[in-house]
Amino acid sequence: MAVPTVDISPGGVGFVSPLNLPLDLACEIRFRAPIIGQHVEMFVARGQVAYSVLSGPEGGFIIGLQFTDIAVSALALIREYVSQSAWPA
């Protein structure tokens, strides 16, 4: 199922789900690198549900998924994205 992401970091990803996923549930996700303008293949990562919070404004559950297995190349692109998106000091 396709879901919108709300946050991403080298440690995990936050997304909105219509389902309330149980804590510690092991999941496999597929996503494209968040670097705008680069053509990259879809990455596959495995993770574990760290939290699930009902959010009326988001229209579903905000799920926090902690990565447990992700390619080094995907982590590098996520780190690049996070560094480009950081608020200025």
PyMOL Python script that loads the backbone (N, CA, C, O; Angstrom):
from pymol import cmd

cmd.read_pdbstr("""\
ATOM      1  N   MET A   1       0.841  -1.166   0.000  1.00  0.00           N
ATOM      2  CA  MET A   1       0.000   0.000   0.000  1.00  0.00           C
ATOM      3  C   MET A   1       0.890   1.234   0.000  1.00  0.00           C
ATOM      4  O   MET A   1       1.887   1.283   0.720  1.00  0.00           O
ATOM      5  N   ALA A   2       0.546   2.193  -0.775  1.00  0.00           N
ATOM      6  CA  ALA A   2       1.302   3.450  -0.834  1.00  0.00           C
ATOM      7  C   ALA A   2       0.839   4.355   0.298  1.00  0.00           C
ATOM      8  O   ALA A   2      -0.359   4.520   0.526  1.00  0.00           O
ATOM      9  N   VAL A   3       1.808   4.943   1.009  1.00  0.00           N
ATOM     10  CA  VAL A   3       1.492   5.845   2.118  1.00  0.00           C
ATOM     11  C   VAL A   3       2.400   7.065   2.049  1.00  0.00           C
ATOM     12  O   VAL A   3       3.533   6.966   1.578  1.00  0.00           O
ATOM     13  N   PRO A   4       1.914   8.218   2.513  1.00  0.00           N
ATOM     14  CA  PRO A   4       2.758   9.411   2.509  1.00  0.00           C
ATOM     15  C   PRO A   4       3.745   9.389   3.675  1.00  0.00           C
ATOM     16  O   PRO A   4       3.404   8.986   4.787  1.00  0.00           O
ATOM     17  N   THR A   5       4.963   9.826   3.403  1.00  0.00           N
ATOM     18  CA  THR A   5       5.952   9.946   4.471  1.00  0.00           C
ATOM     19  C   THR A   5       5.830  11.325   5.104  1.00  0.00           C
ATOM     20  O   THR A   5       5.464  12.298   4.446  1.00  0.00           O
ATOM     21  N   VAL A   6       6.143  11.388   6.397  1.00  0.00           N
ATOM     22  CA  VAL A   6       6.122  12.675   7.103  1.00  0.00           C
ATOM     23  C   VAL A   6       7.497  13.044   7.635  1.00  0.00           C
ATOM     24  O   VAL A   6       7.734  14.194   8.005  1.00  0.00           O
ATOM     25  N   ASP A   7       8.405  12.076   7.675  1.00  0.00           N
ATOM     26  CA  ASP A   7       9.736  12.333   8.208  1.00  0.00           C
ATOM     27  C   ASP A   7      10.653  11.183   7.789  1.00  0.00           C
ATOM     28  O   ASP A   7      10.207  10.047   7.625  1.00  0.00           O
ATOM     29  N   ILE A   8      11.931  11.493   7.621  1.00  0.00           N
ATOM     30  CA  ILE A   8      12.901  10.440   7.316  1.00  0.00           C
ATOM     31  C   ILE A   8      14.250  10.843   7.907  1.00  0.00           C
ATOM     32  O   ILE A   8      14.609  12.020   7.939  1.00  0.00           O
ATOM     33  N   SER A   9      14.971   9.854   8.364  1.00  0.00           N
ATOM     34  CA  SER A   9      16.314  10.054   8.905  1.00  0.00           C
ATOM     35  C   SER A   9      17.088   8.767   8.663  1.00  0.00           C
ATOM     36  O   SER A   9      16.506   7.762   8.256  1.00  0.00           O
ATOM     37  N   PRO A  10      18.390   8.785   8.909  1.00  0.00           N
ATOM     38  CA  PRO A  10      19.152   7.543   8.749  1.00  0.00           C
ATOM     39  C   PRO A  10      18.683   6.430   9.701  1.00  0.00           C
ATOM     40  O   PRO A  10      18.963   5.254   9.469  1.00  0.00           O
ATOM     41  N   GLY A  11      17.979   6.804  10.755  1.00  0.00           N
ATOM     42  CA  GLY A  11      17.513   5.800  11.720  1.00  0.00           C
ATOM     43  C   GLY A  11      16.157   5.213  11.424  1.00  0.00           C
ATOM     44  O   GLY A  11      15.809   4.152  11.943  1.00  0.00           O
ATOM     45  N   GLY A  12      15.371   5.902  10.581  1.00  0.00           N
ATOM     46  CA  GLY A  12      14.042   5.382  10.310  1.00  0.00           C
ATOM     47  C   GLY A  12      13.200   6.351   9.513  1.00  0.00           C
ATOM     48  O   GLY A  12      13.686   7.367   9.016  1.00  0.00           O
ATOM     49  N   VAL A  13      11.920   6.015   9.402  1.00  0.00           N
ATOM     50  CA  VAL A  13      11.001   6.802   8.599  1.00  0.00           C
ATOM     51  C   VAL A  13       9.667   6.912   9.328  1.00  0.00           C
ATOM     52  O   VAL A  13       9.230   5.980  10.003  1.00  0.00           O
ATOM     53  N   GLY A  14       9.029   8.071   9.177  1.00  0.00           N
ATOM     54  CA  GLY A  14       7.684   8.267   9.691  1.00  0.00           C
ATOM     55  C   GLY A  14       6.724   8.363   8.525  1.00  0.00           C
ATOM     56  O   GLY A  14       7.019   9.017   7.524  1.00  0.00           O
ATOM     57  N   PHE A  15       5.578   7.717   8.648  1.00  0.00           N
ATOM     58  CA  PHE A  15       4.590   7.761   7.574  1.00  0.00           C
ATOM     59  C   PHE A  15       3.188   7.684   8.153  1.00  0.00           C
ATOM     60  O   PHE A  15       3.001   7.317   9.313  1.00  0.00           O
ATOM     61  N   VAL A  16       2.208   8.032   7.336  1.00  0.00           N
ATOM     62  CA  VAL A  16       0.808   7.989   7.744  1.00  0.00           C
ATOM     63  C   VAL A  16       0.187   6.724   7.155  1.00  0.00           C
ATOM     64  O   VAL A  16       0.307   6.449   5.961  1.00  0.00           O
ATOM     65  N   SER A  17      -0.472   5.970   8.015  1.00  0.00           N
ATOM     66  CA  SER A  17      -1.094   4.719   7.605  1.00  0.00           C
ATOM     67  C   SER A  17      -2.563   4.716   8.020  1.00  0.00           C
ATOM     68  O   SER A  17      -2.912   5.243   9.076  1.00  0.00           O
ATOM     69  N   PRO A  18      -3.421   4.125   7.195  1.00  0.00           N
ATOM     70  CA  PRO A  18      -4.817   3.979   7.621  1.00  0.00           C
ATOM     71  C   PRO A  18      -4.954   2.885   8.689  1.00  0.00           C
ATOM     72  O   PRO A  18      -5.996   2.772   9.335  1.00  0.00           O
ATOM     73  N   LEU A  19      -3.903   2.087   8.869  1.00  0.00           N
ATOM     74  CA  LEU A  19      -3.920   0.976   9.821  1.00  0.00           C
ATOM     75  C   LEU A  19      -3.096   1.307  11.059  1.00  0.00           C
ATOM     76  O   LEU A  19      -2.059   1.963  10.968  1.00  0.00           O
ATOM     77  N   ASN A  20      -3.562   0.851  12.205  1.00  0.00           N
ATOM     78  CA  ASN A  20      -2.816   0.996  13.453  1.00  0.00           C
ATOM     79  C   ASN A  20      -1.899  -0.219  13.579  1.00  0.00           C
ATOM     80  O   ASN A  20      -2.328  -1.281  14.029  1.00  0.00           O
ATOM     81  N   LEU A  21      -0.644  -0.062  13.184  1.00  0.00           N
ATOM     82  CA  LEU A  21       0.291  -1.178  13.213  1.00  0.00           C
ATOM     83  C   LEU A  21       0.774  -1.416  14.640  1.00  0.00           C
ATOM     84  O   LEU A  21       1.079  -0.460  15.354  1.00  0.00           O
ATOM     85  N   PRO A  22       0.848  -2.683  15.068  1.00  0.00           N
ATOM     86  CA  PRO A  22       1.281  -2.966  16.435  1.00  0.00           C
ATOM     87  C   PRO A  22       2.768  -2.687  16.646  1.00  0.00           C
ATOM     88  O   PRO A  22       3.581  -2.835  15.734  1.00  0.00           O
ATOM     89  N   LEU A  23       3.099  -2.281  17.869  1.00  0.00           N
ATOM     90  CA  LEU A  23       4.499  -2.046  18.225  1.00  0.00           C
ATOM     91  C   LEU A  23       5.324  -3.296  17.971  1.00  0.00           C
ATOM     92  O   LEU A  23       4.846  -4.417  18.140  1.00  0.00           O
ATOM     93  N   ASP A  24       6.561  -3.089  17.566  1.00  0.00           N
ATOM     94  CA  ASP A  24       7.540  -4.151  17.309  1.00  0.00           C
ATOM     95  C   ASP A  24       7.235  -4.999  16.075  1.00  0.00           C
ATOM     96  O   ASP A  24       7.940  -5.974  15.813  1.00  0.00           O
ATOM     97  N   LEU A  25       6.193  -4.645  15.311  1.00  0.00           N
ATOM     98  CA  LEU A  25       5.885  -5.379  14.096  1.00  0.00           C
ATOM     99  C   LEU A  25       7.037  -5.220  13.111  1.00  0.00           C
ATOM    100  O   LEU A  25       7.477  -4.098  12.861  1.00  0.00           O
ATOM    101  N   ALA A  26       7.528  -6.304  12.556  1.00  0.00           N
ATOM    102  CA  ALA A  26       8.577  -6.249  11.534  1.00  0.00           C
ATOM    103  C   ALA A  26       7.918  -5.963  10.189  1.00  0.00           C
ATOM    104  O   ALA A  26       6.939  -6.611   9.819  1.00  0.00           O
ATOM    105  N   CYS A  27       8.463  -4.988   9.460  1.00  0.00           N
ATOM    106  CA  CYS A  27       7.897  -4.568   8.178  1.00  0.00           C
ATOM    107  C   CYS A  27       8.986  -4.488   7.124  1.00  0.00           C
ATOM    108  O   CYS A  27      10.164  -4.305   7.432  1.00  0.00           O
ATOM    109  N   GLU A  28       8.570  -4.629   5.883  1.00  0.00           N
ATOM    110  CA  GLU A  28       9.460  -4.371   4.758  1.00  0.00           C
ATOM    111  C   GLU A  28       8.831  -3.227   3.981  1.00  0.00           C
ATOM    112  O   GLU A  28       7.647  -3.272   3.647  1.00  0.00           O
ATOM    113  N   ILE A  29       9.627  -2.199   3.692  1.00  0.00           N
ATOM    114  CA  ILE A  29       9.114  -1.057   2.943  1.00  0.00           C
ATOM    115  C   ILE A  29       9.943  -0.858   1.685  1.00  0.00           C
ATOM    116  O   ILE A  29      11.099  -1.274   1.604  1.00  0.00           O
ATOM    117  N   ARG A  30       9.332  -0.223   0.724  1.00  0.00           N
ATOM    118  CA  ARG A  30      10.004   0.137  -0.523  1.00  0.00           C
ATOM    119  C   ARG A  30       9.817   1.630  -0.712  1.00  0.00           C
ATOM    120  O   ARG A  30       8.721   2.159  -0.527  1.00  0.00           O
ATOM    121  N   PHE A  31      10.889   2.301  -1.080  1.00  0.00           N
ATOM    122  CA  PHE A  31      10.806   3.739  -1.267  1.00  0.00           C
ATOM    123  C   PHE A  31      11.847   4.198  -2.263  1.00  0.00           C
ATOM    124  O   PHE A  31      12.857   3.535  -2.500  1.00  0.00           O
ATOM    125  N   ARG A  32      11.571   5.345  -2.832  1.00  0.00           N
ATOM    126  CA  ARG A  32      12.539   5.985  -3.721  1.00  0.00           C
ATOM    127  C   ARG A  32      13.361   6.956  -2.899  1.00  0.00           C
ATOM    128  O   ARG A  32      12.887   7.507  -1.906  1.00  0.00           O
ATOM    129  N   ALA A  33      14.576   7.155  -3.315  1.00  0.00           N
ATOM    130  CA  ALA A  33      15.462   8.077  -2.591  1.00  0.00           C
ATOM    131  C   ALA A  33      14.834   9.466  -2.566  1.00  0.00           C
ATOM    132  O   ALA A  33      14.244   9.897  -3.557  1.00  0.00           O
ATOM    133  N   PRO A  34      14.954  10.165  -1.445  1.00  0.00           N
ATOM    134  CA  PRO A  34      14.322  11.474  -1.315  1.00  0.00           C
ATOM    135  C   PRO A  34      15.116  12.628  -1.924  1.00  0.00           C
ATOM    136  O   PRO A  34      14.813  13.791  -1.655  1.00  0.00           O
ATOM    137  N   ILE A  35      16.123  12.328  -2.735  1.00  0.00           N
ATOM    138  CA  ILE A  35      16.925  13.384  -3.352  1.00  0.00           C
ATOM    139  C   ILE A  35      16.244  13.822  -4.648  1.00  0.00           C
ATOM    140  O   ILE A  35      16.105  13.039  -5.588  1.00  0.00           O
ATOM    141  N   ILE A  36      15.829  15.065  -4.679  1.00  0.00           N
ATOM    142  CA  ILE A  36      15.119  15.587  -5.848  1.00  0.00           C
ATOM    143  C   ILE A  36      16.089  15.714  -7.019  1.00  0.00           C
ATOM    144  O   ILE A  36      17.212  16.192  -6.864  1.00  0.00           O
ATOM    145  N   GLY A  37      15.637  15.280  -8.184  1.00  0.00           N
ATOM    146  CA  GLY A  37      16.418  15.453  -9.395  1.00  0.00           C
ATOM    147  C   GLY A  37      17.354  14.305  -9.715  1.00  0.00           C
ATOM    148  O   GLY A  37      18.003  14.320 -10.762  1.00  0.00           O
ATOM    149  N   GLN A  38      17.442  13.317  -8.849  1.00  0.00           N
ATOM    150  CA  GLN A  38      18.297  12.169  -9.131  1.00  0.00           C
ATOM    151  C   GLN A  38      17.420  10.974  -9.482  1.00  0.00           C
ATOM    152  O   GLN A  38      16.442  10.682  -8.793  1.00  0.00           O
ATOM    153  N   HIS A  39      17.776  10.301 -10.542  1.00  0.00           N
ATOM    154  CA  HIS A  39      17.055   9.084 -10.908  1.00  0.00           C
ATOM    155  C   HIS A  39      17.717   7.911 -10.190  1.00  0.00           C
ATOM    156  O   HIS A  39      18.881   7.596 -10.435  1.00  0.00           O
ATOM    157  N   VAL A  40      16.981   7.291  -9.327  1.00  0.00           N
ATOM    158  CA  VAL A  40      17.506   6.144  -8.601  1.00  0.00           C
ATOM    159  C   VAL A  40      16.452   5.054  -8.558  1.00  0.00           C
ATOM    160  O   VAL A  40      15.256   5.306  -8.704  1.00  0.00           O
ATOM    161  N   GLU A  41      16.923   3.857  -8.357  1.00  0.00           N
ATOM    162  CA  GLU A  41      16.020   2.725  -8.240  1.00  0.00           C
ATOM    163  C   GLU A  41      15.318   2.765  -6.888  1.00  0.00           C
ATOM    164  O   GLU A  41      15.715   3.496  -5.979  1.00  0.00           O
ATOM    165  N   MET A  42      14.279   1.968  -6.782  1.00  0.00           N
ATOM    166  CA  MET A  42      13.565   1.860  -5.523  1.00  0.00           C
ATOM    167  C   MET A  42      14.398   1.037  -4.542  1.00  0.00           C
ATOM    168  O   MET A  42      14.969   0.009  -4.906  1.00  0.00           O
ATOM    169  N   PHE A  43      14.460   1.500  -3.300  1.00  0.00           N
ATOM    170  CA  PHE A  43      15.180   0.792  -2.253  1.00  0.00           C
ATOM    171  C   PHE A  43      14.216  -0.048  -1.431  1.00  0.00           C
ATOM    172  O   PHE A  43      13.034   0.277  -1.312  1.00  0.00           O
ATOM    173  N   VAL A  44      14.727  -1.111  -0.877  1.00  0.00           N
ATOM    174  CA  VAL A  44      13.962  -1.944   0.044  1.00  0.00           C
ATOM    175  C   VAL A  44      14.663  -1.871   1.387  1.00  0.00           C
ATOM    176  O   VAL A  44      15.886  -1.981   1.467  1.00  0.00           O
ATOM    177  N   ALA A  45      13.886  -1.685   2.438  1.00  0.00           N
ATOM    178  CA  ALA A  45      14.442  -1.653   3.792  1.00  0.00           C
ATOM    179  C   ALA A  45      13.526  -2.449   4.710  1.00  0.00           C
ATOM    180  O   ALA A  45      12.328  -2.587   4.461  1.00  0.00           O
ATOM    181  N   ARG A  46      14.109  -2.958   5.753  1.00  0.00           N
ATOM    182  CA  ARG A  46      13.327  -3.633   6.777  1.00  0.00           C
ATOM    183  C   ARG A  46      13.392  -2.791   8.036  1.00  0.00           C
ATOM    184  O   ARG A  46      14.388  -2.122   8.311  1.00  0.00           O
ATOM    185  N   GLY A  47      12.305  -2.839   8.794  1.00  0.00           N
ATOM    186  CA  GLY A  47      12.256  -2.065  10.015  1.00  0.00           C
ATOM    187  C   GLY A  47      11.287  -2.657  11.013  1.00  0.00           C
ATOM    188  O   GLY A  47      10.650  -3.683  10.775  1.00  0.00           O
ATOM    189  N   GLN A  48      11.198  -1.968  12.144  1.00  0.00           N
ATOM    190  CA  GLN A  48      10.350  -2.400  13.240  1.00  0.00           C
ATOM    191  C   GLN A  48       9.539  -1.191  13.708  1.00  0.00           C
ATOM    192  O   GLN A  48      10.085  -0.100  13.872  1.00  0.00           O
ATOM    193  N   VAL A  49       8.236  -1.388  13.922  1.00  0.00           N
ATOM    194  CA  VAL A  49       7.378  -0.292  14.356  1.00  0.00           C
ATOM    195  C   VAL A  49       7.791   0.148  15.757  1.00  0.00           C
ATOM    196  O   VAL A  49       7.765  -0.645  16.698  1.00  0.00           O
ATOM    197  N   ALA A  50       8.169   1.411  15.886  1.00  0.00           N
ATOM    198  CA  ALA A  50       8.578   1.983  17.171  1.00  0.00           C
ATOM    199  C   ALA A  50       7.414   2.697  17.855  1.00  0.00           C
ATOM    200  O   ALA A  50       7.335   2.723  19.083  1.00  0.00           O
ATOM    201  N   TYR A  51       6.502   3.281  17.054  1.00  0.00           N
ATOM    202  CA  TYR A  51       5.319   3.914  17.629  1.00  0.00           C
ATOM    203  C   TYR A  51       4.224   4.025  16.581  1.00  0.00           C
ATOM    204  O   TYR A  51       4.478   3.987  15.377  1.00  0.00           O
ATOM    205  N   SER A  52       3.003   4.162  17.073  1.00  0.00           N
ATOM    206  CA  SER A  52       1.831   4.375  16.234  1.00  0.00           C
ATOM    207  C   SER A  52       0.888   5.296  16.997  1.00  0.00           C
ATOM    208  O   SER A  52       0.404   4.950  18.074  1.00  0.00           O
ATOM    209  N   VAL A  53       0.630   6.479  16.426  1.00  0.00           N
ATOM    210  CA  VAL A  53      -0.175   7.489  17.106  1.00  0.00           C
ATOM    211  C   VAL A  53      -1.294   7.936  16.171  1.00  0.00           C
ATOM    212  O   VAL A  53      -1.043   8.311  15.026  1.00  0.00           O
ATOM    213  N   LEU A  54      -2.535   7.893  16.668  1.00  0.00           N
ATOM    214  CA  LEU A  54      -3.669   8.362  15.883  1.00  0.00           C
ATOM    215  C   LEU A  54      -3.575   9.872  15.703  1.00  0.00           C
ATOM    216  O   LEU A  54      -3.350  10.605  16.666  1.00  0.00           O
ATOM    217  N   SER A  55      -3.746  10.331  14.472  1.00  0.00           N
ATOM    218  CA  SER A  55      -3.670  11.766  14.179  1.00  0.00           C
ATOM    219  C   SER A  55      -4.865  12.160  13.325  1.00  0.00           C
ATOM    220  O   SER A  55      -4.962  11.777  12.159  1.00  0.00           O
ATOM    221  N   GLY A  56      -5.768  12.926  13.912  1.00  0.00           N
ATOM    222  CA  GLY A  56      -6.916  13.422  13.163  1.00  0.00           C
ATOM    223  C   GLY A  56      -6.515  14.299  11.992  1.00  0.00           C
ATOM    224  O   GLY A  56      -7.019  14.106  10.885  1.00  0.00           O
ATOM    225  N   PRO A  57      -5.605  15.275  12.207  1.00  0.00           N
ATOM    226  CA  PRO A  57      -5.208  16.139  11.095  1.00  0.00           C
ATOM    227  C   PRO A  57      -4.568  15.380   9.928  1.00  0.00           C
ATOM    228  O   PRO A  57      -4.724  15.771   8.771  1.00  0.00           O
ATOM    229  N   GLU A  58      -3.854  14.302  10.231  1.00  0.00           N
ATOM    230  CA  GLU A  58      -3.196  13.528   9.170  1.00  0.00           C
ATOM    231  C   GLU A  58      -4.136  12.494   8.560  1.00  0.00           C
ATOM    232  O   GLU A  58      -3.835  11.930   7.508  1.00  0.00           O
ATOM    233  N   GLY A  59      -5.272  12.239   9.209  1.00  0.00           N
ATOM    234  CA  GLY A  59      -6.252  11.295   8.665  1.00  0.00           C
ATOM    235  C   GLY A  59      -5.836   9.848   8.784  1.00  0.00           C
ATOM    236  O   GLY A  59      -6.181   9.031   7.930  1.00  0.00           O
ATOM    237  N   GLY A  60      -5.099   9.517   9.829  1.00  0.00           N
ATOM    238  CA  GLY A  60      -4.683   8.131  10.032  1.00  0.00           C
ATOM    239  C   GLY A  60      -3.724   8.029  11.202  1.00  0.00           C
ATOM    240  O   GLY A  60      -3.716   8.881  12.091  1.00  0.00           O
ATOM    241  N   PHE A  61      -2.933   7.002  11.194  1.00  0.00           N
ATOM    242  CA  PHE A  61      -1.958   6.765  12.248  1.00  0.00           C
ATOM    243  C   PHE A  61      -0.575   7.182  11.765  1.00  0.00           C
ATOM    244  O   PHE A  61      -0.148   6.795  10.678  1.00  0.00           O
ATOM    245  N   ILE A  62       0.121   7.970  12.572  1.00  0.00           N
ATOM    246  CA  ILE A  62       1.508   8.295  12.261  1.00  0.00           C
ATOM    247  C   ILE A  62       2.349   7.155  12.820  1.00  0.00           C
ATOM    248  O   ILE A  62       2.369   6.909  14.026  1.00  0.00           O
ATOM    249  N   ILE A  63       3.032   6.474  11.930  1.00  0.00           N
ATOM    250  CA  ILE A  63       3.835   5.306  12.276  1.00  0.00           C
ATOM    251  C   ILE A  63       5.309   5.698  12.241  1.00  0.00           C
ATOM    252  O   ILE A  63       5.771   6.320  11.284  1.00  0.00           O
ATOM    253  N   GLY A  64       6.031   5.336  13.275  1.00  0.00           N
ATOM    254  CA  GLY A  64       7.477   5.502  13.299  1.00  0.00           C
ATOM    255  C   GLY A  64       8.119   4.144  13.109  1.00  0.00           C
ATOM    256  O   GLY A  64       7.944   3.246  13.933  1.00  0.00           O
ATOM    257  N   LEU A  65       8.859   3.994  12.028  1.00  0.00           N
ATOM    258  CA  LEU A  65       9.508   2.723  11.712  1.00  0.00           C
ATOM    259  C   LEU A  65      11.015   2.881  11.854  1.00  0.00           C
ATOM    260  O   LEU A  65      11.626   3.691  11.157  1.00  0.00           O
ATOM    261  N   GLN A  66      11.606   2.120  12.743  1.00  0.00           N
ATOM    262  CA  GLN A  66      13.059   2.147  12.941  1.00  0.00           C
ATOM    263  C   GLN A  66      13.689   1.136  11.991  1.00  0.00           C
ATOM    264  O   GLN A  66      13.304  -0.034  11.976  1.00  0.00           O
ATOM    265  N   PHE A  67      14.662   1.591  11.194  1.00  0.00           N
ATOM    266  CA  PHE A  67      15.327   0.682  10.258  1.00  0.00           C
ATOM    267  C   PHE A  67      16.110  -0.390  11.016  1.00  0.00           C
ATOM    268  O   PHE A  67      16.794  -0.100  11.997  1.00  0.00           O
ATOM    269  N   THR A  68      15.998  -1.621  10.548  1.00  0.00           N
ATOM    270  CA  THR A  68      16.799  -2.721  11.078  1.00  0.00           C
ATOM    271  C   THR A  68      17.718  -3.301  10.007  1.00  0.00           C
ATOM    272  O   THR A  68      18.712  -3.954  10.324  1.00  0.00           O
ATOM    273  N   ASP A  69      17.384  -3.061   8.739  1.00  0.00           N
ATOM    274  CA  ASP A  69      18.201  -3.547   7.629  1.00  0.00           C
ATOM    275  C   ASP A  69      17.951  -2.648   6.426  1.00  0.00           C
ATOM    276  O   ASP A  69      16.860  -2.636   5.856  1.00  0.00           O
ATOM    277  N   ILE A  70      18.982  -1.895   6.050  1.00  0.00           N
ATOM    278  CA  ILE A  70      18.851  -0.977   4.919  1.00  0.00           C
ATOM    279  C   ILE A  70      20.201  -0.896   4.211  1.00  0.00           C
ATOM    280  O   ILE A  70      21.253  -0.955   4.848  1.00  0.00           O
ATOM    281  N   ALA A  71      20.159  -0.760   2.903  1.00  0.00           N
ATOM    282  CA  ALA A  71      21.385  -0.709   2.109  1.00  0.00           C
ATOM    283  C   ALA A  71      22.214   0.529   2.452  1.00  0.00           C
ATOM    284  O   ALA A  71      21.669   1.599   2.722  1.00  0.00           O
ATOM    285  N   VAL A  72      23.504   0.371   2.437  1.00  0.00           N
ATOM    286  CA  VAL A  72      24.428   1.483   2.697  1.00  0.00           C
ATOM    287  C   VAL A  72      24.185   2.615   1.702  1.00  0.00           C
ATOM    288  O   VAL A  72      24.256   3.787   2.074  1.00  0.00           O
ATOM    289  N   SER A  73      23.901   2.286   0.457  1.00  0.00           N
ATOM    290  CA  SER A  73      23.659   3.319  -0.557  1.00  0.00           C
ATOM    291  C   SER A  73      22.395   4.124  -0.239  1.00  0.00           C
ATOM    292  O   SER A  73      22.360   5.333  -0.468  1.00  0.00           O
ATOM    293  N   ALA A  74      21.374   3.473   0.280  1.00  0.00           N
ATOM    294  CA  ALA A  74      20.149   4.178   0.672  1.00  0.00           C
ATOM    295  C   ALA A  74      20.430   5.095   1.854  1.00  0.00           C
ATOM    296  O   ALA A  74      19.953   6.230   1.883  1.00  0.00           O
ATOM    297  N   LEU A  75      21.198   4.618   2.828  1.00  0.00           N
ATOM    298  CA  LEU A  75      21.554   5.453   3.978  1.00  0.00           C
ATOM    299  C   LEU A  75      22.329   6.690   3.552  1.00  0.00           C
ATOM    300  O   LEU A  75      22.111   7.775   4.090  1.00  0.00           O
ATOM    301  N   ALA A  76      23.227   6.534   2.595  1.00  0.00           N
ATOM    302  CA  ALA A  76      24.013   7.670   2.112  1.00  0.00           C
ATOM    303  C   ALA A  76      23.108   8.729   1.484  1.00  0.00           C
ATOM    304  O   ALA A  76      23.302   9.922   1.718  1.00  0.00           O
ATOM    305  N   LEU A  77      22.134   8.311   0.699  1.00  0.00           N
ATOM    306  CA  LEU A  77      21.215   9.268   0.084  1.00  0.00           C
ATOM    307  C   LEU A  77      20.328   9.937   1.124  1.00  0.00           C
ATOM    308  O   LEU A  77      20.039  11.129   1.016  1.00  0.00           O
ATOM    309  N   ILE A  78      19.895   9.186   2.126  1.00  0.00           N
ATOM    310  CA  ILE A  78      19.079   9.773   3.193  1.00  0.00           C
ATOM    311  C   ILE A  78      19.895  10.806   3.966  1.00  0.00           C
ATOM    312  O   ILE A  78      19.404  11.892   4.276  1.00  0.00           O
ATOM    313  N   ARG A  79      21.138  10.461   4.273  1.00  0.00           N
ATOM    314  CA  ARG A  79      22.012  11.428   4.978  1.00  0.00           C
ATOM    315  C   ARG A  79      22.193  12.709   4.160  1.00  0.00           C
ATOM    316  O   ARG A  79      22.163  13.812   4.706  1.00  0.00           O
ATOM    317  N   GLU A  80      22.382  12.553   2.853  1.00  0.00           N
ATOM    318  CA  GLU A  80      22.533  13.723   1.978  1.00  0.00           C
ATOM    319  C   GLU A  80      21.260  14.565   2.008  1.00  0.00           C
ATOM    320  O   GLU A  80      21.331  15.789   2.114  1.00  0.00           O
ATOM    321  N   TYR A  81      20.115  13.929   1.917  1.00  0.00           N
ATOM    322  CA  TYR A  81      18.829  14.636   1.954  1.00  0.00           C
ATOM    323  C   TYR A  81      18.662  15.395   3.272  1.00  0.00           C
ATOM    324  O   TYR A  81      18.287  16.568   3.277  1.00  0.00           O
ATOM    325  N   VAL A  82      18.944  14.719   4.385  1.00  0.00           N
ATOM    326  CA  VAL A  82      18.792  15.348   5.699  1.00  0.00           C
ATOM    327  C   VAL A  82      19.725  16.542   5.835  1.00  0.00           C
ATOM    328  O   VAL A  82      19.328  17.579   6.367  1.00  0.00           O
ATOM    329  N   SER A  83      20.954  16.412   5.365  1.00  0.00           N
ATOM    330  CA  SER A  83      21.903  17.532   5.480  1.00  0.00           C
ATOM    331  C   SER A  83      21.457  18.714   4.608  1.00  0.00           C
ATOM    332  O   SER A  83      21.672  19.863   4.992  1.00  0.00           O
ATOM    333  N   GLN A  84      20.845  18.461   3.451  1.00  0.00           N
ATOM    334  CA  GLN A  84      20.373  19.539   2.588  1.00  0.00           C
ATOM    335  C   GLN A  84      19.107  20.190   3.144  1.00  0.00           C
ATOM    336  O   GLN A  84      18.833  21.358   2.867  1.00  0.00           O
ATOM    337  N   SER A  85      18.345  19.441   3.922  1.00  0.00           N
ATOM    338  CA  SER A  85      17.063  19.921   4.442  1.00  0.00           C
ATOM    339  C   SER A  85      17.177  20.543   5.821  1.00  0.00           C
ATOM    340  O   SER A  85      16.192  21.061   6.346  1.00  0.00           O
ATOM    341  N   ALA A  86      18.358  20.501   6.417  1.00  0.00           N
ATOM    342  CA  ALA A  86      18.523  20.994   7.789  1.00  0.00           C
ATOM    343  C   ALA A  86      18.266  22.488   7.867  1.00  0.00           C
ATOM    344  O   ALA A  86      18.584  23.239   6.945  1.00  0.00           O
ATOM    345  N   TRP A  87      17.682  22.909   8.991  1.00  0.00           N
ATOM    346  CA  TRP A  87      17.456  24.326   9.224  1.00  0.00           C
ATOM    347  C   TRP A  87      18.804  25.007   9.446  1.00  0.00           C
ATOM    348  O   TRP A  87      19.693  24.431  10.072  1.00  0.00           O
ATOM    349  N   PRO A  88      18.957  26.211   8.944  1.00  0.00           N
ATOM    350  CA  PRO A  88      20.229  26.920   9.175  1.00  0.00           C
ATOM    351  C   PRO A  88      20.417  27.216  10.666  1.00  0.00           C
ATOM    352  O   PRO A  88      19.454  27.434  11.402  1.00  0.00           O
ATOM    353  N   ALA A  89      21.666  27.216  11.081  1.00  0.00           N
ATOM    354  CA  ALA A  89      21.961  27.460  12.508  1.00  0.00           C
ATOM    355  C   ALA A  89      21.838  28.924  12.847  1.00  0.00           C
ATOM    356  O   ALA A  89      22.049  29.311  13.996  1.00  0.00           O
TER     357      ALA A  89
END
""", "prot")
cmd.dss("prot")
cmd.show_as("cartoon", "prot")
cmd.util.cbc("prot")
cmd.orient("prot")
